[in-house]
Amino acid sequence: MLVFATFPSTHAALRAEQELTRELPVELIPVPRQIRSDCGFGLLAGPLDPPGAGRAVVILKGHGATGLWRVLELDSPTSRHKEKRYEPIP
């Protein structure tokens, strides 16, 4: 499972990436088109097992994440690539 987090600013996203690299597998990536954010970058955490995903949500919220999404990778009917769909995490 993958979890995507947005932050209020680029500085906050960079700081969270730096602080979280020891706790979670994270990658700083541009915010996908399907998600609106004031900041152009977010963190992609994962892959995580289901119990690890719950822990990741708590950790990301604790580091200032303003939005969290579960990333679903689905087979594309038109190509060999996976399509990504984002579901909000309350």
Secondary structure by P-SEA (a helix, b strand, c coil): cbbbbbcccaaaaaaaaaacccccbbbbbcccccccccccbbbbbccccaaaaaaaaaaaaaacccbbbbbbbbbbccccbbbbbbbbcc
